[in-house]
Amino acid sequence: MADGDYERGRSREIGAIAAELKRLAADREGRNLLRPNREGRAPARPPVFVLNGWAASPHAWDLCKFPCTHLFSYVEQLDGEPEKAMENVERCILVGWSMGGSSALRLAARWPEKIAGLVLIAATPRMMEEKETGWRGMSPHRLEALRYGLVMTRGAGFFGVPEGKPNPYLADEPANLERGLEYLLETDVRAQLAPSRQPLATSIHIFQSEHDGIVRPENAAWLKSVFPQASVTMVPGTEHALPIFIPELVDEAVDSCIRLAAASQDIA
């Protein structure tokens, strides 16, 4: 790629991100939705549950500044820990990346009345491709290549760790990796996400790379059809580990969920 093409591409990327930051900032300008309510008490902030991706390191979220109540590893997700947490809250905000996005969708379909906000990052209800239906996803060969690359790099990242960024991946026990692979191969929550059962979230944000080879960009369009009220941000480039590439946008999205949840509580 010529230097000029690269610079123009990065300029478009920076411009798109700047525009999205401006839009989100305008949404909150002049308002403080965490102000005291009519009884003089500040509304309680709903817990923020973060659901990590398969073979993902907790450092994937190091650049994000939003308040996190609990970060569920992919192993905790396989063990049903998010379900236990959901049973013990009245409302919450879910932030899910990759496999964690699939988990967030599954939880939202089961407890729509408890969802105060959704932030879906490279998320999909069905990770794997389906040639018979035309569903765009990963091939089993591609998934196996990712597992092999993870093991060979000892958690240094499927595509390497960008300079100046934390490592979003980790090396894990083979048994855990295999359990995660089985989840990715088998999980399909499309049927549970029929429009009539969509979560009652007041704020839904979808982030997707335009050329992601792990979660296809077409998946974002499908999610938008299920959640027509959602904002969709398509990020230029092929990056899958979006929490380390667009942490400011993720922070703004979670902040929007928190503020709107507080506002709805104040009105109630």
Residue frames relative to the residue before (quaternion, step in Angstrom):
aa qw qx qy qz dx dy dz
M 1.0000 0.0000 0.0000 0.0000 0.00 0.00 0.00
A 0.4508 -0.6871 0.4969 0.2787 3.59 -0.90 0.92
D 0.6305 -0.5570 0.3799 0.3845 3.54 -1.17 0.64
G 0.6514 0.5350 -0.3227 0.4304 3.57 0.98 -0.83
D 0.6368 0.5181 -0.3271 0.4680 3.57 1.03 -0.77
Y 0.6416 0.5270 -0.3198 0.4565 3.57 1.00 -0.85
E 0.6759 0.4939 -0.3014 0.4566 3.57 0.87 -0.96
R 0.6497 0.5072 -0.3269 0.4623 3.59 0.98 -0.80
G 0.6398 0.5288 -0.3214 0.4558 3.56 1.04 -0.79
R 0.6742 0.4775 -0.2989 0.4777 3.57 0.92 -0.87
S 0.6169 0.5441 -0.3509 0.4475 3.60 1.06 -0.69
R 0.6444 0.5081 -0.3210 0.4729 3.58 1.00 -0.81
E 0.6400 0.5295 -0.3217 0.4544 3.56 1.00 -0.85
I 0.6718 0.4894 -0.2935 0.4722 3.57 0.87 -0.97
G 0.6494 0.5276 -0.3168 0.4467 3.56 1.00 -0.82
A 0.6514 0.5167 -0.3104 0.4607 3.58 0.99 -0.86
I 0.6699 0.4908 -0.2973 0.4711 3.56 0.93 -0.88
A 0.6409 0.5221 -0.3245 0.4597 3.59 0.98 -0.82
A 0.6482 0.5188 -0.3205 0.4560 3.57 1.00 -0.81
E 0.6603 0.5021 -0.3107 0.4640 3.57 1.00 -0.81
L 0.6226 0.5266 -0.3357 0.4716 3.59 1.02 -0.75
K 0.6467 0.5169 -0.3175 0.4623 3.57 0.99 -0.84
R 0.6479 0.5222 -0.3224 0.4513 3.59 0.98 -0.85
L 0.6878 0.4749 -0.2877 0.4676 3.57 0.89 -0.91
A 0.6289 0.5283 -0.3351 0.4616 3.57 1.05 -0.73
A 0.6467 0.5181 -0.3218 0.4580 3.57 1.00 -0.81
D 0.6031 0.5842 -0.3449 0.4197 3.56 1.10 -0.70
R 0.7718 0.3384 -0.1834 0.5061 3.56 1.05 -0.72
E 0.4321 0.7289 -0.4502 0.2815 3.61 1.28 -0.18
G 0.8479 0.1880 -0.1544 0.4710 3.51 -0.96 0.89
R 0.7000 0.4192 -0.2721 0.5101 3.57 1.27 0.04
N 0.0627 -0.7590 0.6448 0.0641 3.51 -1.16 0.64
L 0.1323 -0.8592 0.4922 0.0450 3.52 0.15 1.33
L 0.6220 0.4939 -0.3667 0.4844 3.55 1.25 0.14
R 0.3259 0.7498 -0.5064 0.2741 3.57 1.23 0.47
P 0.6398 -0.5090 0.3814 0.4313 3.63 -1.17 0.33
N 0.4290 -0.6975 0.5090 0.2653 3.57 -1.07 0.71
R 0.7819 -0.3582 0.2203 0.4602 3.55 -1.30 -0.11
E 0.6814 0.4605 -0.2881 0.4906 3.58 1.16 -0.52
G 0.5720 -0.6273 0.3683 0.3790 3.59 1.26 0.12
R 0.6110 0.5345 -0.3624 0.4579 3.59 1.26 0.22
A 0.4564 -0.6560 0.5209 0.2999 3.55 -1.04 0.74
P 0.5080 -0.6557 0.4496 0.3313 3.62 -0.85 0.87
A 0.4983 -0.6426 0.4885 0.3164 3.56 -1.06 0.71
R 0.3925 -0.7098 0.5351 0.2362 3.54 -0.95 0.88
P 0.4230 -0.6974 0.4999 0.2912 3.63 -0.78 0.89
P 0.5686 -0.5895 0.4319 0.3777 3.60 -1.06 0.59
V 0.2687 -0.7398 0.5982 0.1506 3.54 -1.18 0.69
F 0.1046 -0.7976 0.5938 0.0178 3.56 -0.52 1.22
V 0.1567 -0.7850 0.5966 0.0577 3.55 -0.79 1.09
L 0.1453 -0.7906 0.5930 0.0467 3.57 -0.85 1.02
N 0.3057 -0.8056 0.4890 0.1360 3.53 -0.42 1.29
G 0.5673 -0.6076 0.4445 0.3338 3.53 -1.33 0.28
W 0.6798 -0.4665 0.3712 0.4272 3.53 -1.35 0.19
A 0.8449 0.0538 -0.0881 0.5249 3.56 -0.94 0.98
A 0.4369 0.7164 -0.4392 0.3210 3.56 1.18 0.54
S 0.4128 -0.6933 0.5436 0.2312 3.52 -1.15 0.75
P 0.5545 -0.5825 0.4549 0.3824 3.62 -1.10 0.47
H 0.5748 0.6021 -0.3729 0.4099 3.59 1.22 -0.42
A 0.4610 0.6729 -0.4514 0.3618 3.58 1.25 -0.13
W 0.7385 0.4022 -0.2071 0.5000 3.58 1.18 -0.56
D 0.3556 0.7810 -0.4656 0.2162 3.60 1.25 0.09
L 0.7128 0.4619 -0.2632 0.4576 3.61 1.01 -0.71
C 0.5864 0.5540 -0.3724 0.4589 3.58 1.27 -0.19
K 0.2589 -0.7997 0.5318 0.1028 3.57 -1.00 0.86
F 0.4602 0.6957 -0.4606 0.3034 3.62 1.19 -0.09
P 0.5608 -0.6112 0.4282 0.3586 3.62 -1.12 0.54
C 0.1150 -0.7990 0.5898 0.0215 3.57 -0.72 1.11
T 0.3289 -0.7500 0.5422 0.1882 3.57 -0.71 1.07
H 0.7769 -0.1501 0.1113 0.6012 3.57 0.98 -0.84
L 0.2371 -0.7425 0.6132 0.1278 3.54 -1.07 0.88
F 0.1888 -0.7986 0.5660 0.0788 3.56 -0.50 1.20
S 0.3581 -0.7196 0.5563 0.2109 3.56 -0.70 1.09
Y 0.6354 -0.5216 0.3771 0.4267 3.57 -1.20 0.26
V 0.6093 0.5375 -0.3601 0.4585 3.61 1.12 -0.57
E 0.6319 0.5133 -0.3333 0.4756 3.61 0.99 -0.75
Q 0.6220 0.5291 -0.3405 0.4660 3.56 1.05 -0.69
L 0.6547 0.5056 -0.3055 0.4717 3.57 0.97 -0.85
D 0.6999 0.4635 -0.2554 0.4797 3.57 1.15 -0.65
G 0.5419 -0.6677 0.3793 0.3416 3.60 1.27 0.07
E 0.3377 0.7714 -0.4887 0.2281 3.60 1.17 0.33
P 0.6370 0.5178 -0.3663 0.4381 3.68 0.89 -0.67
E 0.6137 0.5471 -0.3522 0.4473 3.59 1.04 -0.70
K 0.6381 0.5162 -0.3267 0.4686 3.59 0.99 -0.78
A 0.6506 0.5084 -0.3168 0.4667 3.58 0.98 -0.82
M 0.6500 0.5293 -0.3226 0.4397 3.60 0.95 -0.84
E 0.6381 0.5454 -0.3294 0.4324 3.57 1.02 -0.72
N 0.7461 0.4161 -0.2052 0.4775 3.59 1.17 -0.50
V 0.6710 0.4329 -0.3213 0.5091 3.60 1.21 0.36
E 0.4702 -0.6497 0.5127 0.3064 3.55 -1.25 0.47
R 0.7787 -0.0621 0.0675 0.6206 3.56 1.01 -0.88
C 0.0252 0.7960 -0.6046 0.0168 3.56 -1.18 0.49
I 0.3649 -0.6716 0.5934 0.2524 3.51 -1.40 0.20
L 0.1888 -0.7901 0.5774 0.0819 3.57 -0.87 0.98
V 0.0678 -0.7634 0.6422 0.0121 3.55 -0.96 0.98
G 0.0646 0.8371 -0.5363 0.0865 3.59 -0.40 1.17
W 0.1308 -0.7810 0.6087 0.0486 3.54 -0.98 0.94
S 0.8589 0.0148 -0.0388 0.5105 3.56 -0.98 0.97
M 0.8100 0.0289 0.0067 0.5857 3.63 -0.52 -1.07
G 0.6305 0.5361 -0.3282 0.4553 3.58 1.05 -0.71
G 0.5960 0.5463 -0.3583 0.4669 3.58 1.17 -0.52
S 0.6196 0.5221 -0.3281 0.4857 3.56 1.08 -0.75
S 0.6457 0.5111 -0.3165 0.4709 3.59 0.99 -0.82
A 0.6410 0.5250 -0.3248 0.4560 3.58 0.98 -0.85
L 0.6474 0.5079 -0.3185 0.4706 3.59 0.97 -0.81
R 0.6420 0.5268 -0.3208 0.4555 3.57 0.99 -0.81
L 0.6698 0.4893 -0.2933 0.4754 3.58 0.97 -0.88
A 0.6552 0.5199 -0.3120 0.4506 3.56 0.96 -0.85
A 0.6451 0.5108 -0.3245 0.4665 3.58 1.04 -0.71
R 0.6911 0.4773 -0.2790 0.4656 3.58 1.05 -0.72
W 0.8031 0.1640 -0.0663 0.5690 3.59 1.01 -0.81
P 0.0201 -0.8469 0.5308 0.0246 3.64 0.61 0.99
E 0.6567 0.5364 -0.3137 0.4273 3.57 1.06 -0.73
K 0.6822 0.4902 -0.2849 0.4617 3.60 1.21 -0.34
I 0.5910 0.6094 -0.3612 0.3859 3.59 1.22 -0.21
A 0.1639 -0.7959 0.5803 0.0542 3.55 -0.59 1.22
G 0.7971 -0.0905 0.0652 0.5935 3.59 1.22 -0.27
L 0.1443 -0.7761 0.6102 0.0668 3.54 -1.19 0.66
V 0.0232 -0.7484 0.6624 0.0230 3.55 -1.02 0.88
L 0.0689 -0.8263 0.5577 -0.0386 3.55 -0.36 1.31
I 0.0650 -0.8213 0.5652 -0.0427 3.56 -0.51 1.25
A 0.8033 -0.1408 0.0378 0.5775 3.58 -0.46 1.24
A 0.3249 0.7721 -0.4674 0.2824 3.53 0.96 0.97
T 0.0149 0.7876 -0.6155 0.0253 3.53 -1.19 0.61
P 0.4562 -0.6784 0.4924 0.2986 3.60 -1.05 0.62
R 0.7776 0.1524 -0.0702 0.6060 3.57 1.26 -0.46
M 0.3067 -0.8036 0.4851 0.1578 3.58 -0.32 1.28
M 0.7574 0.4238 -0.2096 0.4503 3.57 0.92 -0.92
E 0.5521 -0.6158 0.4547 0.3305 3.53 -1.18 0.60
E 0.1385 -0.7475 0.6416 0.1026 3.53 -1.31 0.45
K 0.2671 -0.8044 0.5085 0.1518 3.55 -0.14 1.24
E 0.6416 0.5491 -0.3322 0.4202 3.58 1.06 -0.71
T 0.7616 0.3236 -0.1960 0.5261 3.62 1.11 -0.59
G 0.4928 -0.6725 0.4240 0.3537 3.57 1.25 -0.25
W 0.3813 0.7235 -0.4935 0.2961 3.60 1.25 0.22
R 0.3328 -0.7627 0.5302 0.1625 3.53 -0.81 1.08
G 0.2730 0.7444 -0.5685 0.2192 3.55 -0.66 1.14
M 0.7000 -0.4330 0.3405 0.4546 3.55 -1.25 -0.37
S 0.4096 -0.6523 0.5685 0.2889 3.52 -1.22 0.52
P 0.6172 -0.5348 0.4036 0.4126 3.63 -1.13 0.44
H 0.6133 0.5497 -0.3495 0.4466 3.60 1.06 -0.69
R 0.6515 0.5122 -0.3077 0.4675 3.58 0.98 -0.88
L 0.6519 0.5134 -0.3182 0.4584 3.59 0.94 -0.85
E 0.6562 0.5000 -0.3126 0.4708 3.57 0.95 -0.82
A 0.6233 0.5345 -0.3387 0.4595 3.58 1.06 -0.72
L 0.6312 0.5227 -0.3317 0.4672 3.60 1.04 -0.72
R 0.6477 0.5076 -0.3208 0.4690 3.57 0.95 -0.85
Y 0.6580 0.5104 -0.3073 0.4606 3.58 0.91 -0.90
G 0.6615 0.5101 -0.3049 0.4574 3.57 0.97 -0.88
L 0.6270 0.5383 -0.3341 0.4533 3.56 1.04 -0.78
V 0.6764 0.4879 -0.2907 0.4690 3.56 0.90 -0.95
M 0.6832 0.5066 -0.2898 0.4389 3.58 0.89 -0.91
T 0.7274 0.4086 -0.2362 0.4982 3.60 1.04 -0.74
R 0.3520 -0.7621 0.4729 0.2678 3.59 1.33 -0.06
G 0.7514 -0.4221 0.2102 0.4616 3.53 0.89 0.97
A 0.4390 0.7038 -0.4651 0.3091 3.61 1.19 0.24
G 0.6621 -0.5032 0.3048 0.4641 3.57 1.25 -0.02
F 0.5578 -0.6216 0.4335 0.3385 3.53 -1.05 0.76
F 0.7981 0.2115 -0.0933 0.5564 3.57 1.01 -0.78
G 0.6436 -0.4819 0.3310 0.4940 3.57 1.21 0.33
V 0.4349 -0.6789 0.5246 0.2735 3.57 -1.22 0.44
P 0.4329 -0.7072 0.4857 0.2768 3.63 -0.63 1.03
E 0.5716 -0.6049 0.4327 0.3467 3.54 -1.05 0.77
G 0.8207 0.2227 -0.1899 0.4907 3.54 -0.92 0.98
K 0.6554 0.4770 -0.3166 0.4926 3.60 1.28 0.05
P 0.5184 -0.6161 0.4767 0.3527 3.61 -1.13 0.53
N 0.5591 -0.6008 0.4538 0.3472 3.55 -1.23 0.46
P 0.2570 -0.8066 0.5099 0.1527 3.64 -0.50 1.10
Y 0.7155 0.4300 -0.2406 0.4953 3.58 1.24 -0.16
L 0.1611 -0.7790 0.5975 0.1014 3.56 -1.27 0.25
A 0.4164 -0.6424 0.5679 0.3023 3.52 -1.30 0.35
D 0.0547 -0.8213 0.5675 -0.0182 3.57 -0.74 1.02
E 0.6845 -0.4628 0.3579 0.4350 3.53 -1.32 0.14
P 0.5870 -0.6053 0.3987 0.3608 3.61 -0.96 0.80
A 0.6335 0.5440 -0.3436 0.4298 3.60 0.98 -0.78
N 0.6585 0.4960 -0.3127 0.4717 3.59 0.99 -0.79
L 0.6381 0.5279 -0.3261 0.4558 3.56 0.96 -0.88
E 0.6658 0.5016 -0.3077 0.4587 3.58 0.93 -0.85
R 0.6216 0.5242 -0.3423 0.4708 3.60 1.03 -0.73
G 0.6518 0.5120 -0.3086 0.4667 3.54 1.01 -0.82
L 0.6307 0.5321 -0.3263 0.4611 3.56 1.00 -0.82
E 0.6418 0.5236 -0.3219 0.4586 3.57 0.98 -0.83
Y 0.6268 0.5325 -0.3280 0.4647 3.57 1.03 -0.83
L 0.6837 0.4916 -0.2923 0.4533 3.57 0.85 -0.98
L 0.6608 0.5200 -0.3048 0.4472 3.56 0.99 -0.79
E 0.7945 0.3746 -0.1589 0.4508 3.58 0.91 -0.93
T 0.6269 0.5996 -0.3531 0.3505 3.60 1.02 -0.71
D 0.1230 0.7531 -0.6357 0.1163 3.53 -1.00 0.95
V 0.0169 -0.8297 0.5573 -0.0290 3.59 -0.38 1.22
R 0.2940 0.7856 -0.5040 0.2058 3.60 1.18 0.37
A 0.6648 0.5198 -0.3195 0.4309 3.59 0.89 -0.87
Q 0.6704 0.5018 -0.3002 0.4568 3.60 1.05 -0.74
L 0.7043 0.4679 -0.2596 0.4664 3.58 1.22 -0.40
A 0.1785 0.7826 -0.5670 0.1852 3.56 1.03 0.76
P 0.6287 -0.5790 0.3523 0.3813 3.63 -0.97 0.76
S 0.6504 0.5325 -0.3336 0.4267 3.59 1.00 -0.71
R 0.7420 0.3619 -0.2165 0.5212 3.60 1.24 -0.35
Q 0.3280 0.7732 -0.4992 0.2131 3.57 1.18 0.27
P 0.6054 -0.5777 0.3986 0.3752 3.62 -1.11 0.65
L 0.4550 -0.6924 0.4983 0.2555 3.54 -1.16 0.70
A 0.2228 0.8076 -0.5187 0.1704 3.59 1.09 0.65
T 0.3944 -0.7084 0.5306 0.2471 3.57 -1.03 0.77
S 0.7919 0.1679 -0.0768 0.5820 3.60 1.17 -0.43
I 0.0556 0.7870 -0.6087 0.0836 3.57 -0.69 1.14
H 0.0437 -0.7991 0.5992 -0.0216 3.56 -0.83 1.05
I 0.1209 -0.7855 0.6062 0.0288 3.55 -0.92 1.00
F 0.0546 -0.7815 0.6215 0.0064 3.57 -0.88 1.03
Q 0.0832 0.8059 -0.5758 0.1099 3.56 -0.83 0.99
S 0.4115 -0.6776 0.5481 0.2666 3.58 -1.00 0.83
E 0.5403 -0.6656 0.4171 0.3018 3.55 -1.02 0.83
H 0.8029 0.1983 -0.0906 0.5548 3.59 1.11 -0.60
D 0.1926 0.8039 -0.5339 0.1778 3.57 1.05 0.76
G 0.2835 -0.7845 0.5308 0.1501 3.57 -0.76 1.03
I 0.6297 0.5173 -0.3357 0.4724 3.59 1.27 -0.11
V 0.7561 0.0802 -0.0462 0.6479 3.57 0.88 -0.98
R 0.3772 -0.7708 0.4739 0.1976 3.54 -0.48 1.22
P 0.5675 -0.6256 0.4100 0.3443 3.60 -1.00 0.76
E 0.5656 0.6031 -0.3925 0.4027 3.60 1.12 -0.50
N 0.5686 0.6057 -0.3826 0.4042 3.58 1.17 -0.50
A 0.6113 0.5490 -0.3533 0.4474 3.59 1.08 -0.66
A 0.6364 0.5187 -0.3270 0.4680 3.59 1.03 -0.77
W 0.6318 0.5191 -0.3352 0.4680 3.59 1.03 -0.75
L 0.6548 0.5041 -0.3176 0.4650 3.60 0.92 -0.85
K 0.6240 0.5355 -0.3353 0.4599 3.58 1.03 -0.75
S 0.6359 0.5230 -0.3355 0.4577 3.60 1.04 -0.67
V 0.6671 0.4735 -0.2923 0.4953 3.59 1.16 -0.62
F 0.7767 0.2050 -0.0916 0.5885 3.57 1.07 -0.84
P 0.1241 -0.8478 0.5091 0.0815 3.62 0.37 1.15
Q 0.6349 0.5354 -0.3333 0.4464 3.59 1.19 -0.45
A 0.5278 0.6704 -0.3996 0.3350 3.61 1.23 -0.26
S 0.3547 -0.6577 0.6105 0.2627 3.52 -1.29 0.49
V 0.1610 -0.7876 0.5915 0.0622 3.58 -0.98 0.89
T 0.0685 -0.7826 0.6187 0.0085 3.56 -0.82 1.06
M 0.1602 -0.7729 0.6105 0.0645 3.55 -0.63 1.19
V 0.2256 -0.8012 0.5481 0.0820 3.56 -0.61 1.20
P 0.4353 -0.6975 0.4927 0.2851 3.62 -0.70 0.97
G 0.6850 0.4740 -0.3534 0.4257 3.57 -1.09 0.71
T 0.5354 -0.6472 0.4639 0.2816 3.53 -1.37 -0.01
E 0.3933 0.7573 -0.4617 0.2421 3.59 1.26 0.03
H 0.2610 -0.7535 0.5850 0.1481 3.55 -0.99 0.89
A 0.6908 0.4686 -0.2732 0.4780 3.59 1.05 -0.79
L 0.0507 -0.8716 0.4873 0.0154 3.56 0.68 1.13
P 0.5811 0.5882 -0.4162 0.3783 3.68 0.93 -0.51
I 0.7122 0.4058 -0.2804 0.4994 3.62 1.09 -0.47
F 0.6728 0.4837 -0.3066 0.4683 3.61 1.23 -0.19
I 0.8024 0.1395 -0.0687 0.5762 3.61 1.04 -0.68
P 0.0703 0.8432 -0.5319 0.0336 3.64 0.79 0.86
E 0.6237 0.5517 -0.3552 0.4248 3.61 1.01 -0.70
L 0.6570 0.4999 -0.3168 0.4669 3.58 1.00 -0.79
V 0.6260 0.5205 -0.3352 0.4742 3.57 1.03 -0.74
D 0.6336 0.5319 -0.3270 0.4568 3.59 0.97 -0.86
E 0.6671 0.5014 -0.3044 0.4593 3.57 0.90 -0.93
A 0.6506 0.5212 -0.3221 0.4488 3.58 0.98 -0.80
V 0.6625 0.4827 -0.3088 0.4824 3.59 0.91 -0.87
D 0.6251 0.5383 -0.3338 0.4561 3.57 0.99 -0.82
S 0.6360 0.5232 -0.3250 0.4649 3.59 1.00 -0.81
C 0.6418 0.5184 -0.3216 0.4647 3.59 0.97 -0.83
I 0.6581 0.5181 -0.3061 0.4525 3.57 0.93 -0.92
R 0.6891 0.4929 -0.2894 0.4455 3.57 0.85 -0.95
L 0.6860 0.4732 -0.2929 0.4687 3.56 0.91 -0.86
A 0.6117 0.5283 -0.3493 0.4739 3.58 1.09 -0.64
A 0.6522 0.5050 -0.3123 0.4713 3.58 1.00 -0.81
A 0.6388 0.5343 -0.3221 0.4502 3.55 1.03 -0.81
S 0.6698 0.4954 -0.3048 0.4616 3.58 0.91 -0.87
Q 0.6321 0.5198 -0.3255 0.4736 3.58 1.10 -0.67
D 0.6296 0.5380 -0.3257 0.4561 3.55 1.06 -0.80
I 0.6617 0.5027 -0.3040 0.4658 3.56 0.98 -0.90
A 0.6493 0.5179 -0.3171 0.4578 3.56 1.00 -0.84
